[in-house]
């Protein structure tokens, strides 16, 4: 897709897309400047950036989270922090499965069933 398709799909102006590329929040398009092509990786990068921004992260913090090798920490409660791989933030996933698995794991942990 070209930049016009990308901006239509995301609601971002072309200038914002170019900012995200120049600042390293998303990969450069293929095909050169006059024939730039964007794909699913660009859509996912924009969604991830916007989701983190919606969660209150400033650009500098988003950059650090994306560069983190161990993942992005999200405190849940005292003593409990969820670590999410940066590439998964803003990505579509089976949330029901993740919630069910998390609930099972918490039940095992707090009932002493996990080593």
Backbone as XML, in Angstrom:
<?xml version="1.0"?>
<chain id="A" units="angstrom">
  <residue number="1" name="UNK">
    <atom name="N" x="0.842" y="-1.177" z="0.000"/>
    <atom name="CA" x="0.000" y="0.000" z="0.000"/>
    <atom name="C" x="0.887" y="1.240" z="0.000"/>
  </residue>
  <residue number="2" name="UNK">
    <atom name="N" x="0.386" y="2.340" z="-0.523"/>
    <atom name="CA" x="1.150" y="3.583" z="-0.525"/>
    <atom name="C" x="0.809" y="4.397" z="0.728"/>
  </residue>
  <residue number="3" name="UNK">
    <atom name="N" x="1.431" y="5.531" z="0.876"/>
    <atom name="CA" x="1.233" y="6.321" z="2.097"/>
    <atom name="C" x="-0.209" y="6.812" z="2.236"/>
  </residue>
  <residue number="4" name="UNK">
    <atom name="N" x="-0.877" y="7.056" z="1.108"/>
    <atom name="CA" x="-2.273" y="7.496" z="1.173"/>
    <atom name="C" x="-3.168" y="6.385" z="1.719"/>
  </residue>
  <residue number="5" name="UNK">
    <atom name="N" x="-2.903" y="5.151" z="1.307"/>
    <atom name="CA" x="-3.651" y="4.009" z="1.839"/>
    <atom name="C" x="-3.385" y="3.855" z="3.335"/>
  </residue>
  <residue number="6" name="UNK">
    <atom name="N" x="-2.121" y="3.994" z="3.713"/>
    <atom name="CA" x="-1.740" y="3.851" z="5.120"/>
    <atom name="C" x="-2.396" y="4.923" z="5.985"/>
  </residue>
  <residue number="7" name="UNK">
    <atom name="N" x="-2.386" y="6.149" z="5.509"/>
    <atom name="CA" x="-2.998" y="7.222" z="6.302"/>
    <atom name="C" x="-4.512" y="7.050" z="6.386"/>
  </residue>
  <residue number="8" name="UNK">
    <atom name="N" x="-5.121" y="6.537" z="5.342"/>
    <atom name="CA" x="-6.566" y="6.268" z="5.367"/>
    <atom name="C" x="-6.903" y="5.180" z="6.380"/>
  </residue>
  <residue number="9" name="UNK">
    <atom name="N" x="-6.072" y="4.161" z="6.447"/>
    <atom name="CA" x="-6.328" y="3.038" z="7.348"/>
    <atom name="C" x="-6.071" y="3.384" z="8.811"/>
  </residue>
  <residue number="10" name="UNK">
    <atom name="N" x="-5.115" y="4.269" z="9.059"/>
    <atom name="CA" x="-4.709" y="4.555" z="10.437"/>
    <atom name="C" x="-5.254" y="5.866" z="10.977"/>
  </residue>
  <residue number="11" name="UNK">
    <atom name="N" x="-5.630" y="6.774" z="10.084"/>
    <atom name="CA" x="-6.088" y="8.086" z="10.529"/>
    <atom name="C" x="-4.952" y="9.048" z="10.833"/>
  </residue>
  <residue number="12" name="UNK">
    <atom name="N" x="-3.722" y="8.608" z="10.649"/>
    <atom name="CA" x="-2.571" y="9.484" z="10.878"/>
    <atom name="C" x="-2.273" y="10.289" z="9.627"/>
  </residue>
  <residue number="13" name="UNK">
    <atom name="N" x="-1.861" y="11.533" z="9.791"/>
    <atom name="CA" x="-1.420" y="12.288" z="8.618"/>
    <atom name="C" x="-0.073" y="11.757" z="8.120"/>
  </residue>
  <residue number="14" name="UNK">
    <atom name="N" x="0.217" y="11.988" z="6.864"/>
    <atom name="CA" x="1.473" y="11.526" z="6.269"/>
    <atom name="C" x="2.679" y="12.053" z="7.039"/>
  </residue>
  <residue number="15" name="UNK">
    <atom name="N" x="2.580" y="13.266" z="7.522"/>
    <atom name="CA" x="3.699" y="13.853" z="8.276"/>
    <atom name="C" x="3.999" y="13.035" z="9.536"/>
  </residue>
  <residue number="16" name="UNK">
    <atom name="N" x="2.946" y="12.562" z="10.225"/>
    <atom name="CA" x="3.128" y="11.737" z="11.422"/>
    <atom name="C" x="3.758" y="10.398" z="11.064"/>
  </residue>
  <residue number="17" name="UNK">
    <atom name="N" x="3.344" y="9.822" z="9.940"/>
    <atom name="CA" x="3.933" y="8.558" z="9.487"/>
    <atom name="C" x="5.427" y="8.754" z="9.237"/>
  </residue>
  <residue number="18" name="UNK">
    <atom name="N" x="5.775" y="9.820" z="8.564"/>
    <atom name="CA" x="7.197" y="10.089" z="8.283"/>
    <atom name="C" x="7.986" y="10.320" z="9.576"/>
  </residue>
  <residue number="19" name="UNK">
    <atom name="N" x="7.341" y="10.960" z="10.563"/>
    <atom name="CA" x="7.977" y="11.159" z="11.874"/>
    <atom name="C" x="8.269" y="9.799" z="12.518"/>
  </residue>
  <residue number="20" name="UNK">
    <atom name="N" x="7.290" y="8.898" z="12.495"/>
    <atom name="CA" x="7.471" y="7.588" z="13.112"/>
    <atom name="C" x="8.601" y="6.815" z="12.443"/>
  </residue>
  <residue number="21" name="UNK">
    <atom name="N" x="8.728" y="6.951" z="11.124"/>
    <atom name="CA" x="9.827" y="6.303" z="10.411"/>
    <atom name="C" x="11.150" y="6.955" z="10.796"/>
  </residue>
  <residue number="22" name="UNK">
    <atom name="N" x="11.210" y="8.275" z="10.762"/>
    <atom name="CA" x="12.475" y="8.971" z="11.035"/>
    <atom name="C" x="12.964" y="8.767" z="12.465"/>
  </residue>
  <residue number="23" name="UNK">
    <atom name="N" x="12.036" y="8.568" z="13.388"/>
    <atom name="CA" x="12.416" y="8.375" z="14.789"/>
    <atom name="C" x="12.609" y="6.904" z="15.150"/>
  </residue>
  <residue number="24" name="UNK">
    <atom name="N" x="12.410" y="6.013" z="14.183"/>
    <atom name="CA" x="12.658" y="4.595" z="14.407"/>
    <atom name="C" x="11.524" y="3.837" z="15.074"/>
  </residue>
  <residue number="25" name="UNK">
    <atom name="N" x="10.341" y="4.426" z="15.144"/>
    <atom name="CA" x="9.201" y="3.734" z="15.739"/>
    <atom name="C" x="8.584" y="2.724" z="14.780"/>
  </residue>
  <residue number="26" name="UNK">
    <atom name="N" x="8.905" y="2.860" z="13.519"/>
    <atom name="CA" x="8.459" y="1.898" z="12.517"/>
    <atom name="C" x="9.524" y="1.788" z="11.435"/>
  </residue>
  <residue number="27" name="UNK">
    <atom name="N" x="9.550" y="0.658" z="10.718"/>
    <atom name="CA" x="10.580" y="0.496" z="9.686"/>
    <atom name="C" x="10.359" y="1.433" z="8.505"/>
  </residue>
  <residue number="28" name="UNK">
    <atom name="N" x="11.429" y="1.676" z="7.787"/>
    <atom name="CA" x="11.324" y="2.473" z="6.565"/>
    <atom name="C" x="10.527" y="1.707" z="5.523"/>
  </residue>
  <residue number="29" name="UNK">
    <atom name="N" x="9.804" y="2.428" z="4.673"/>
    <atom name="CA" x="9.073" y="1.737" z="3.608"/>
    <atom name="C" x="10.048" y="1.198" z="2.572"/>
  </residue>
  <residue number="30" name="UNK">
    <atom name="N" x="9.573" y="0.252" z="1.799"/>
    <atom name="CA" x="10.394" y="-0.271" z="0.704"/>
    <atom name="C" x="10.049" y="0.512" z="-0.558"/>
  </residue>
  <residue number="31" name="UNK">
    <atom name="N" x="10.926" y="0.458" z="-1.542"/>
    <atom name="CA" x="10.622" y="1.047" z="-2.832"/>
    <atom name="C" x="11.119" y="2.457" z="-3.054"/>
  </residue>
  <residue number="32" name="UNK">
    <atom name="N" x="11.780" y="3.050" z="-2.101"/>
    <atom name="CA" x="12.297" y="4.401" z="-2.308"/>
    <atom name="C" x="11.276" y="5.482" z="-2.020"/>
  </residue>
  <residue number="33" name="UNK">
    <atom name="N" x="11.737" y="6.711" z="-2.025"/>
    <atom name="CA" x="10.925" y="7.859" z="-1.615"/>
    <atom name="C" x="9.702" y="8.098" z="-2.512"/>
  </residue>
  <residue number="34" name="UNK">
    <atom name="N" x="9.884" y="8.040" z="-3.806"/>
    <atom name="CA" x="8.775" y="8.367" z="-4.706"/>
    <atom name="C" x="7.809" y="7.199" z="-4.918"/>
  </residue>
  <residue number="35" name="UNK">
    <atom name="N" x="8.243" y="5.989" z="-4.579"/>
    <atom name="CA" x="7.400" y="4.815" z="-4.763"/>
    <atom name="C" x="7.372" y="3.991" z="-3.478"/>
  </residue>
  <residue number="36" name="UNK">
    <atom name="N" x="7.215" y="4.673" z="-2.336"/>
    <atom name="CA" x="7.267" y="4.009" z="-1.031"/>
    <atom name="C" x="6.106" y="3.032" z="-0.878"/>
  </residue>
  <residue number="37" name="UNK">
    <atom name="N" x="6.437" y="1.855" z="-0.366"/>
    <atom name="CA" x="5.439" y="0.814" z="-0.138"/>
    <atom name="C" x="5.431" y="0.442" z="1.345"/>
  </residue>
  <residue number="38" name="UNK">
    <atom name="N" x="4.228" y="0.389" z="1.917"/>
    <atom name="CA" x="4.038" y="0.048" z="3.321"/>
    <atom name="C" x="3.262" y="-1.257" z="3.399"/>
  </residue>
  <residue number="39" name="UNK">
    <atom name="N" x="3.483" y="-2.008" z="4.472"/>
    <atom name="CA" x="2.808" y="-3.298" z="4.627"/>
    <atom name="C" x="2.294" y="-3.508" z="6.042"/>
  </residue>
  <residue number="40" name="UNK">
    <atom name="N" x="2.044" y="-4.761" z="6.375"/>
    <atom name="CA" x="1.500" y="-5.123" z="7.676"/>
    <atom name="C" x="2.417" y="-4.722" z="8.830"/>
  </residue>
  <residue number="41" name="UNK">
    <atom name="N" x="3.721" y="-4.810" z="8.623"/>
    <atom name="CA" x="4.653" y="-4.419" z="9.688"/>
    <atom name="C" x="4.492" y="-2.944" z="10.043"/>
  </residue>
  <residue number="42" name="UNK">
    <atom name="N" x="4.188" y="-2.124" z="9.054"/>
    <atom name="CA" x="3.997" y="-0.698" z="9.300"/>
    <atom name="C" x="2.691" y="-0.448" z="10.047"/>
  </residue>
  <residue number="43" name="UNK">
    <atom name="N" x="1.647" y="-1.154" z="9.651"/>
    <atom name="CA" x="0.366" y="-1.036" z="10.361"/>
    <atom name="C" x="0.519" y="-1.448" z="11.812"/>
  </residue>
  <residue number="44" name="UNK">
    <atom name="N" x="1.195" y="-2.559" z="12.045"/>
    <atom name="CA" x="1.386" y="-3.037" z="13.411"/>
    <atom name="C" x="2.218" y="-2.048" z="14.226"/>
  </residue>
  <residue number="45" name="UNK">
    <atom name="N" x="3.252" y="-1.481" z="13.617"/>
    <atom name="CA" x="4.090" y="-0.514" z="14.322"/>
    <atom name="C" x="3.291" y="0.730" z="14.700"/>
  </residue>
  <residue number="46" name="UNK">
    <atom name="N" x="2.432" y="1.181" z="13.808"/>
    <atom name="CA" x="1.602" y="2.353" z="14.108"/>
    <atom name="C" x="0.629" y="2.024" z="15.234"/>
  </residue>
  <residue number="47" name="UNK">
    <atom name="N" x="-0.010" y="0.866" z="15.150"/>
    <atom name="CA" x="-0.951" y="0.468" z="16.212"/>
    <atom name="C" x="-0.254" y="0.361" z="17.557"/>
  </residue>
  <residue number="48" name="UNK">
    <atom name="N" x="0.940" y="-0.211" z="17.573"/>
    <atom name="CA" x="1.712" y="-0.349" z="18.812"/>
    <atom name="C" x="2.041" y="1.034" z="19.376"/>
  </residue>
  <residue number="49" name="UNK">
    <atom name="N" x="2.531" y="1.921" z="18.528"/>
    <atom name="CA" x="2.883" y="3.267" z="18.967"/>
    <atom name="C" x="1.654" y="3.987" z="19.526"/>
  </residue>
  <residue number="50" name="UNK">
    <atom name="N" x="0.550" y="3.942" z="18.804"/>
    <atom name="CA" x="-0.666" y="4.635" z="19.247"/>
    <atom name="C" x="-1.211" y="4.043" z="20.536"/>
  </residue>
  <residue number="51" name="UNK">
    <atom name="N" x="-1.118" y="2.724" z="20.684"/>
    <atom name="CA" x="-1.602" y="2.092" z="21.915"/>
    <atom name="C" x="-0.764" y="2.534" z="23.103"/>
  </residue>
  <residue number="52" name="UNK">
    <atom name="N" x="0.540" y="2.557" z="22.955"/>
    <atom name="CA" x="1.406" y="3.005" z="24.040"/>
    <atom name="C" x="1.170" y="4.480" z="24.352"/>
  </residue>
  <residue number="53" name="UNK">
    <atom name="N" x="0.973" y="5.274" z="23.314"/>
    <atom name="CA" x="0.684" y="6.691" z="23.506"/>
    <atom name="C" x="-0.639" y="6.859" z="24.260"/>
  </residue>
  <residue number="54" name="UNK">
    <atom name="N" x="-1.652" y="6.078" z="23.895"/>
    <atom name="CA" x="-2.944" y="6.116" z="24.587"/>
    <atom name="C" x="-2.818" y="5.708" z="26.054"/>
  </residue>
  <residue number="55" name="UNK">
    <atom name="N" x="-1.849" y="4.846" z="26.344"/>
    <atom name="CA" x="-1.621" y="4.424" z="27.720"/>
    <atom name="C" x="-0.843" y="5.470" z="28.521"/>
  </residue>
  <residue number="56" name="UNK">
    <atom name="N" x="-0.466" y="6.569" z="27.860"/>
    <atom name="CA" x="0.194" y="7.668" z="28.557"/>
    <atom name="C" x="1.701" y="7.716" z="28.439"/>
  </residue>
  <residue number="57" name="UNK">
    <atom name="N" x="2.273" y="6.855" z="27.599"/>
    <atom name="CA" x="3.724" y="6.849" z="27.441"/>
    <atom name="C" x="4.158" y="7.962" z="26.497"/>
  </residue>
  <residue number="58" name="UNK">
    <atom name="N" x="5.133" y="8.791" z="26.903"/>
    <atom name="CA" x="5.680" y="9.785" z="25.975"/>
    <atom name="C" x="6.618" y="9.094" z="24.977"/>
  </residue>
  <residue number="59" name="UNK">
    <atom name="N" x="6.946" y="9.770" z="23.868"/>
    <atom name="CA" x="7.803" y="9.140" z="22.845"/>
    <atom name="C" x="9.111" y="8.562" z="23.380"/>
  </residue>
  <residue number="60" name="UNK">
    <atom name="N" x="9.772" y="9.244" z="24.300"/>
    <atom name="CA" x="11.046" y="8.731" z="24.828"/>
    <atom name="C" x="10.835" y="7.406" z="25.560"/>
  </residue>
  <residue number="61" name="UNK">
    <atom name="N" x="9.744" y="7.289" z="26.303"/>
    <atom name="CA" x="9.450" y="6.042" z="27.011"/>
    <atom name="C" x="9.063" y="4.937" z="26.025"/>
  </residue>
  <residue number="62" name="UNK">
    <atom name="N" x="8.337" y="5.293" z="24.989"/>
    <atom name="CA" x="7.971" y="4.306" z="23.972"/>
    <atom name="C" x="9.226" y="3.757" z="23.312"/>
  </residue>
  <residue number="63" name="UNK">
    <atom name="N" x="10.162" y="4.632" z="23.026"/>
    <atom name="CA" x="11.423" y="4.200" z="22.416"/>
    <atom name="C" x="12.131" y="3.201" z="23.329"/>
  </residue>
  <residue number="64" name="UNK">
    <atom name="N" x="12.189" y="3.504" z="24.618"/>
    <atom name="CA" x="12.858" y="2.592" z="25.565"/>
    <atom name="C" x="12.143" y="1.247" z="25.648"/>
  </residue>
  <residue number="65" name="UNK">
    <atom name="N" x="10.821" y="1.296" z="25.671"/>
    <atom name="CA" x="10.070" y="0.040" z="25.724"/>
    <atom name="C" x="10.328" y="-0.808" z="24.492"/>
  </residue>
  <residue number="66" name="UNK">
    <atom name="N" x="10.357" y="-0.176" z="23.330"/>
    <atom name="CA" x="10.572" y="-0.919" z="22.093"/>
    <atom name="C" x="11.987" y="-1.460" z="21.983"/>
  </residue>
  <residue number="67" name="UNK">
    <atom name="N" x="12.930" y="-0.793" z="22.629"/>
    <atom name="CA" x="14.314" y="-1.244" z="22.609"/>
    <atom name="C" x="14.599" y="-2.285" z="23.685"/>
  </residue>
  <residue number="68" name="UNK">
    <atom name="N" x="13.690" y="-2.424" z="24.644"/>
    <atom name="CA" x="13.897" y="-3.348" z="25.756"/>
    <atom name="C" x="13.963" y="-4.783" z="25.253"/>
  </residue>
  <residue number="69" name="UNK">
    <atom name="N" x="14.954" y="-5.486" z="25.689"/>
    <atom name="CA" x="15.107" y="-6.888" z="25.298"/>
    <atom name="C" x="14.216" y="-7.794" z="26.152"/>
  </residue>
  <residue number="70" name="UNK">
    <atom name="N" x="13.907" y="-7.349" z="27.356"/>
    <atom name="CA" x="13.134" y="-8.188" z="28.274"/>
    <atom name="C" x="11.642" y="-7.950" z="28.166"/>
  </residue>
  <residue number="71" name="UNK">
    <atom name="N" x="11.212" y="-6.928" z="27.474"/>
    <atom name="CA" x="9.798" y="-6.641" z="27.323"/>
    <atom name="C" x="9.383" y="-5.388" z="28.069"/>
  </residue>
  <residue number="72" name="UNK">
    <atom name="N" x="8.135" y="-5.015" z="27.882"/>
    <atom name="CA" x="7.591" y="-3.807" z="28.498"/>
    <atom name="C" x="6.838" y="-4.188" z="29.773"/>
  </residue>
  <residue number="73" name="UNK">
    <atom name="N" x="7.226" y="-3.590" z="30.907"/>
    <atom name="CA" x="6.566" y="-3.937" z="32.171"/>
    <atom name="C" x="5.290" y="-3.131" z="32.383"/>
  </residue>
  <residue number="74" name="UNK">
    <atom name="N" x="4.235" y="-3.808" z="32.816"/>
    <atom name="CA" x="2.969" y="-3.168" z="33.158"/>
    <atom name="C" x="2.572" y="-3.635" z="34.553"/>
  </residue>
  <residue number="75" name="UNK">
    <atom name="N" x="2.707" y="-2.755" z="35.563"/>
    <atom name="CA" x="2.321" y="-3.150" z="36.925"/>
    <atom name="C" x="0.829" y="-3.473" z="36.992"/>
  </residue>
  <residue number="76" name="UNK">
    <atom name="N" x="0.505" y="-4.576" z="37.637"/>
    <atom name="CA" x="-0.876" y="-5.001" z="37.801"/>
    <atom name="C" x="-1.346" y="-4.739" z="39.225"/>
  </residue>
  <residue number="77" name="UNK">
    <atom name="N" x="-0.510" y="-5.099" z="40.187"/>
    <atom name="CA" x="-0.803" y="-4.902" z="41.611"/>
    <atom name="C" x="0.528" y="-4.931" z="42.342"/>
  </residue>
  <residue number="78" name="UNK">
    <atom name="N" x="0.518" y="-4.613" z="43.630"/>
    <atom name="CA" x="1.757" y="-4.680" z="44.406"/>
    <atom name="C" x="2.363" y="-6.068" z="44.278"/>
  </residue>
  <residue number="79" name="UNK">
    <atom name="N" x="3.577" y="-6.116" z="43.778"/>
    <atom name="CA" x="4.278" y="-7.382" z="43.642"/>
    <atom name="C" x="3.971" y="-8.160" z="42.384"/>
  </residue>
  <residue number="80" name="UNK">
    <atom name="N" x="3.114" y="-7.632" z="41.516"/>
    <atom name="CA" x="2.760" y="-8.344" z="40.281"/>
    <atom name="C" x="2.919" y="-7.393" z="39.102"/>
  </residue>
  <residue number="81" name="UNK">
    <atom name="N" x="3.796" y="-7.774" z="38.170"/>
    <atom name="CA" x="4.029" y="-6.976" z="36.967"/>
    <atom name="C" x="3.940" y="-7.889" z="35.757"/>
  </residue>
  <residue number="82" name="UNK">
    <atom name="N" x="3.190" y="-7.443" z="34.782"/>
    <atom name="CA" x="3.063" y="-8.178" z="33.526"/>
    <atom name="C" x="4.135" y="-7.670" z="32.573"/>
  </residue>
  <residue number="83" name="UNK">
    <atom name="N" x="4.914" y="-8.569" z="32.008"/>
    <atom name="CA" x="5.948" y="-8.213" z="31.034"/>
    <atom name="C" x="5.456" y="-8.653" z="29.659"/>
  </residue>
  <residue number="84" name="UNK">
    <atom name="N" x="5.348" y="-7.692" z="28.741"/>
    <atom name="CA" x="4.839" y="-7.973" z="27.398"/>
    <atom name="C" x="5.932" y="-7.688" z="26.374"/>
  </residue>
  <residue number="85" name="UNK">
    <atom name="N" x="6.140" y="-8.621" z="25.472"/>
    <atom name="CA" x="7.108" y="-8.412" z="24.394"/>
    <atom name="C" x="6.654" y="-7.200" z="23.582"/>
  </residue>
  <residue number="86" name="UNK">
    <atom name="N" x="7.540" y="-6.241" z="23.320"/>
    <atom name="CA" x="7.147" y="-5.018" z="22.619"/>
    <atom name="C" x="6.443" y="-5.254" z="21.290"/>
  </residue>
  <residue number="87" name="UNK">
    <atom name="N" x="6.833" y="-6.287" z="20.566"/>
    <atom name="CA" x="6.210" y="-6.513" z="19.256"/>
    <atom name="C" x="4.750" y="-6.962" z="19.369"/>
  </residue>
  <residue number="88" name="UNK">
    <atom name="N" x="4.321" y="-7.357" z="20.556"/>
    <atom name="CA" x="2.932" y="-7.784" z="20.751"/>
    <atom name="C" x="1.998" y="-6.628" z="21.127"/>
  </residue>
  <residue number="89" name="UNK">
    <atom name="N" x="2.560" y="-5.521" z="21.563"/>
    <atom name="CA" x="1.730" y="-4.394" z="21.993"/>
    <atom name="C" x="1.009" y="-3.816" z="20.785"/>
  </residue>
  <residue number="90" name="UNK">
    <atom name="N" x="-0.288" y="-3.739" z="20.881"/>
    <atom name="CA" x="-1.106" y="-3.230" z="19.788"/>
    <atom name="C" x="-1.420" y="-4.255" z="18.716"/>
  </residue>
  <residue number="91" name="UNK">
    <atom name="N" x="-0.889" y="-5.477" z="18.867"/>
    <atom name="CA" x="-1.142" y="-6.528" z="17.880"/>
    <atom name="C" x="-2.420" y="-7.266" z="18.248"/>
  </residue>
  <residue number="92" name="UNK">
    <atom name="N" x="-3.105" y="-7.721" z="17.246"/>
    <atom name="CA" x="-4.305" y="-8.516" z="17.491"/>
    <atom name="C" x="-3.892" y="-9.868" z="18.062"/>
  </residue>
  <residue number="93" name="UNK">
    <atom name="N" x="-4.612" y="-10.325" z="19.081"/>
    <atom name="CA" x="-4.317" y="-11.621" z="19.665"/>
    <atom name="C" x="-5.592" y="-12.201" z="20.251"/>
  </residue>
  <residue number="94" name="UNK">
    <atom name="N" x="-5.533" y="-13.451" z="20.616"/>
    <atom name="CA" x="-6.673" y="-14.128" z="21.223"/>
    <atom name="C" x="-6.678" y="-13.779" z="22.708"/>
  </residue>
  <residue number="95" name="UNK">
    <atom name="N" x="-7.320" y="-12.678" z="23.048"/>
    <atom name="CA" x="-7.321" y="-12.191" z="24.423"/>
    <atom name="C" x="-8.030" y="-13.143" z="25.376"/>
  </residue>
  <residue number="96" name="UNK">
    <atom name="N" x="-9.091" y="-13.772" z="24.917"/>
    <atom name="CA" x="-9.809" y="-14.707" z="25.785"/>
    <atom name="C" x="-8.906" y="-15.852" z="26.215"/>
  </residue>
  <residue number="97" name="UNK">
    <atom name="N" x="-8.125" y="-16.388" z="25.277"/>
    <atom name="CA" x="-7.192" y="-17.467" z="25.613"/>
    <atom name="C" x="-6.141" y="-16.967" z="26.598"/>
  </residue>
  <residue number="98" name="UNK">
    <atom name="N" x="-5.584" y="-15.784" z="26.351"/>
    <atom name="CA" x="-4.571" y="-15.240" z="27.252"/>
    <atom name="C" x="-5.133" y="-15.010" z="28.652"/>
  </residue>
  <residue number="99" name="UNK">
    <atom name="N" x="-6.337" y="-14.481" z="28.741"/>
    <atom name="CA" x="-6.948" y="-14.249" z="30.047"/>
    <atom name="C" x="-7.212" y="-15.558" z="30.781"/>
  </residue>
  <residue number="100" name="UNK">
    <atom name="N" x="-7.700" y="-16.557" z="30.056"/>
    <atom name="CA" x="-7.961" y="-17.853" z="30.683"/>
    <atom name="C" x="-6.667" y="-18.485" z="31.182"/>
  </residue>
  <residue number="101" name="UNK">
    <atom name="N" x="-5.630" y="-18.434" z="30.349"/>
    <atom name="CA" x="-4.334" y="-19.014" z="30.746"/>
    <atom name="C" x="-3.752" y="-18.256" z="31.933"/>
  </residue>
  <residue number="102" name="UNK">
    <atom name="N" x="-3.877" y="-16.935" z="31.938"/>
    <atom name="CA" x="-3.369" y="-16.126" z="33.049"/>
    <atom name="C" x="-4.113" y="-16.460" z="34.333"/>
  </residue>
  <residue number="103" name="UNK">
    <atom name="N" x="-5.421" y="-16.607" z="34.237"/>
    <atom name="CA" x="-6.229" y="-16.948" z="35.407"/>
    <atom name="C" x="-5.809" y="-18.310" z="35.963"/>
  </residue>
  <residue number="104" name="UNK">
    <atom name="N" x="-5.591" y="-19.282" z="35.091"/>
    <atom name="CA" x="-5.133" y="-20.600" z="35.523"/>
    <atom name="C" x="-3.788" y="-20.506" z="36.236"/>
  </residue>
  <residue number="105" name="UNK">
    <atom name="N" x="-2.881" y="-19.744" z="35.640"/>
    <atom name="CA" x="-1.544" y="-19.607" z="36.213"/>
    <atom name="C" x="-1.588" y="-18.927" z="37.572"/>
  </residue>
  <residue number="106" name="UNK">
    <atom name="N" x="-2.375" y="-17.846" z="37.697"/>
    <atom name="CA" x="-2.503" y="-17.175" z="38.989"/>
    <atom name="C" x="-3.084" y="-18.122" z="40.039"/>
  </residue>
  <residue number="107" name="UNK">
    <atom name="N" x="-4.073" y="-18.910" z="39.643"/>
    <atom name="CA" x="-4.667" y="-19.861" z="40.588"/>
    <atom name="C" x="-3.607" y="-20.853" z="41.065"/>
  </residue>
  <residue number="108" name="UNK">
    <atom name="N" x="-2.793" y="-21.343" z="40.156"/>
    <atom name="CA" x="-1.739" y="-22.288" z="40.527"/>
    <atom name="C" x="-0.700" y="-21.627" z="41.433"/>
  </residue>
  <residue number="109" name="UNK">
    <atom name="N" x="-0.295" y="-20.400" z="41.077"/>
    <atom name="CA" x="0.731" y="-19.705" z="41.863"/>
    <atom name="C" x="0.249" y="-19.451" z="43.285"/>
  </residue>
  <residue number="110" name="UNK">
    <atom name="N" x="-0.936" y="-18.933" z="43.412"/>
    <atom name="CA" x="-1.414" y="-18.528" z="44.731"/>
    <atom name="C" x="-1.967" y="-19.691" z="45.545"/>
  </residue>
  <residue number="111" name="UNK">
    <atom name="N" x="-2.123" y="-20.850" z="44.928"/>
    <atom name="CA" x="-2.498" y="-22.046" z="45.658"/>
    <atom name="C" x="-1.274" y="-22.914" z="45.919"/>
  </residue>
  <residue number="112" name="UNK">
    <atom name="N" x="-0.101" y="-22.428" z="45.504"/>
    <atom name="CA" x="1.147" y="-23.147" z="45.763"/>
    <atom name="C" x="1.378" y="-24.339" z="44.859"/>
  </residue>
  <residue number="113" name="UNK">
    <atom name="N" x="0.724" y="-24.395" z="43.704"/>
    <atom name="CA" x="0.865" y="-25.542" z="42.819"/>
    <atom name="C" x="2.002" y="-25.402" z="41.814"/>
  </residue>
  <residue number="114" name="UNK">
    <atom name="N" x="2.588" y="-24.208" z="41.683"/>
    <atom name="CA" x="3.676" y="-23.994" z="40.738"/>
    <atom name="C" x="4.982" y="-23.880" z="41.500"/>
  </residue>
  <residue number="115" name="UNK">
    <atom name="N" x="6.002" y="-24.536" z="40.994"/>
    <atom name="CA" x="7.324" y="-24.507" z="41.646"/>
    <atom name="C" x="8.088" y="-23.269" z="41.254"/>
  </residue>
</chain>
